[in-house]
């Protein structure tokens, strides 16, 4: 079995400008934030991002790395809207394809199964098709004759996901209550990139949870990076909860360019190690 | 025992679940959550309730104390919710930043698409919900900015656009607000004022609605029973979180 253990920066180094990238997690939950921060340290830009969006979208939008966001929502959960995404949209800088959550799921399932599209009822009657003139309908070939939306496959060049545990080969386990759509993101992608709270020997995986908690098998994972607290500031239960105080700081920093620059200088100017150290330092200052 | 406005709203929300049967209840907002839990303890004992994340709860937890709930009866991660809703075994009460007389709802953006005046959360599940199962709405502050002649973007599908496959399972029924209960029994399935909450006048509701309502048969929203008030105050919302959405 191949050893796929690499650093977050090596994973970011495999991405190229103009790629379509899927990011796992949901809202402000189990986002591969260390990998997103690693992207910020590269020159990669013009990305098309497919995401059940949270601060992954906000951070990349604030850094001007996105050409387009394909999403059903962008939210920080306890803060309903991501202000960085919102600001980029309201400045007219960011193209979006906004789909129903179930349409995103249908698109990922189509890509994972190498189908050109999957029919869905979601989106019919709404303005979603008008927002995306490329969307087409398809008529059922059976006697019902129903006309349904043909959700095109959301094929990804790469998927980035963060789980609780993994081995060096790319078998990965989630220990929280929800798998989100991380396995599907990887299946829809040409390359799956995984970060995890802790890399363990394969024989230790089942000490953490039942066999059903092994969400990803190694066929869908090209590289594994160990990034403790790598989902910070989003939640990664049971390893860590969302850092609500930090999230409020992140959101408040969207107020103007000077606040965002100060936030960037304090947290994002260095590598992942210096990010985590700055988070600890800020926590000590603020109690 | 005088009921507060928040409690009248909660029972009005509860009434929207009374024929739901054995389906997943997805209420968004504090008063809708209170309403669904109240219904579960009174008229809709078969409802499935969640902790707001992936766990189905056998007994309704108090508002804000979902994590303390004792007995899980199932697992309902997001992917199951999306599959279940397509199969129809779910009912939702959603919010609406804008809603029109036909029940078209918007939570995506205000202003032009390329450069919105206000970017909101996104269409979320509204397009799929509204064409797959019963969908109702909750508006905690009834006003002309919400009840508009024309929504800026149709997320949830209204009665005028529910045709063909989009109409097969479309079932948008009521809008509960801090002032009133509205349904779609007006001419051509347009919004009708079904009842005003005690202390609210028909005129007040019409003035705070940006289009003409059918007001031909307006009742008064019922008061919660003594049993319902005891459940709300003693069991389902002892911390009074309902007043964060509807003061007093």
Contacts between the chains, C-beta under 8 A, distances in Angstrom:
chain1	res1	chain2	res2	distance
A	26	B	78	6.0
A	52	B	78	7.8
A	53	B	122	7.6
A	71	B	122	6.0
A	72	B	122	5.7
A	72	B	123	6.4
A	72	B	124	5.9
A	72	B	125	7.3
A	73	B	121	5.0
A	73	B	122	3.6
A	73	B	123	7.5
A	73	B	124	4.7
A	74	B	121	7.1
A	74	B	122	6.1
A	75	B	121	5.6
A	75	B	122	7.8
A	80	B	121	6.1
A	81	B	119	7.3
A	81	B	120	7.0
A	81	B	121	6.0
A	85	B	119	7.1
A	86	B	119	4.4
A	89	B	109	7.6
A	89	B	115	7.6
A	89	B	116	5.6
A	89	B	119	4.0
A	90	B	115	6.8
A	90	B	116	5.9
A	90	B	117	7.2
A	90	B	118	7.1
A	90	B	119	5.6
A	91	B	115	7.4
A	92	B	114	6.0
A	92	B	115	3.3
A	98	B	108	6.3
A	98	B	122	5.6
A	98	B	123	5.5
A	99	B	123	7.1
A	100	B	123	5.7
A	100	B	124	7.6
A	100	B	125	6.3
A	100	B	126	7.2
A	100	B	127	4.0
A	100	B	128	4.5
A	101	B	78	7.9
A	101	B	82	6.1
A	101	B	124	6.1
A	101	B	125	4.8
A	101	B	128	6.9
A	102	B	82	4.9
A	102	B	85	7.2
A	102	B	86	6.4
A	102	B	125	6.7
A	102	B	128	4.2
A	103	B	127	7.5
A	103	B	128	7.3
A	105	B	79	7.1
A	105	B	82	5.2
A	120	B	86	7.6
A	120	B	128	7.7
A	121	B	86	6.9
A	121	B	128	7.2
A	121	B	131	5.2
A	121	B	132	6.2
A	121	B	165	5.8
A	121	B	166	7.2
A	121	B	168	7.6
A	121	B	169	7.6
A	122	B	86	7.3
A	122	B	127	5.3
A	122	B	128	3.2
A	122	B	131	6.7
A	122	B	132	7.2
A	123	B	127	4.9
A	123	B	128	7.2
A	124	B	127	7.7
A	124	B	131	5.6
A	124	B	157	7.5
A	124	B	164	7.1
A	124	B	165	5.6
A	124	B	166	3.7
A	125	B	127	7.5
A	125	B	130	7.5
A	125	B	131	5.9
A	125	B	154	7.6
A	125	B	157	3.8
A	125	B	161	4.4
A	125	B	162	5.6
A	125	B	163	7.2
A	125	B	166	3.3
A	125	B	167	7.4
A	125	B	170	7.3
A	126	B	123	7.0
A	126	B	126	7.4
A	126	B	127	3.9
A	126	B	130	7.5
A	126	B	131	8.0
A	126	B	154	5.0
A	126	B	155	6.0
A	126	B	156	7.4
A	126	B	157	5.4
A	126	B	161	7.6
A	127	B	153	4.9
A	127	B	154	4.2
A	127	B	155	7.4
A	128	B	123	6.2
A	128	B	127	5.4
A	128	B	155	7.9
A	131	B	113	6.3
A	131	B	153	7.7
A	146	B	164	7.5
A	146	B	165	4.6
A	146	B	168	7.7
A	147	B	164	5.8
A	147	B	165	5.7
A	148	B	165	5.7
A	177	B	53	5.5
A	177	B	54	3.8
A	177	B	55	6.3
A	177	B	75	7.8
A	177	B	77	6.9
A	178	B	53	6.5
A	178	B	54	4.4
A	178	B	77	4.1
A	178	B	78	6.1
A	179	B	77	6.0
A	179	B	79	7.1
A	180	B	77	7.5
A	180	B	78	6.3
A	180	B	79	7.7
A	181	B	78	7.5
A	181	B	79	6.2
A	184	B	79	7.9
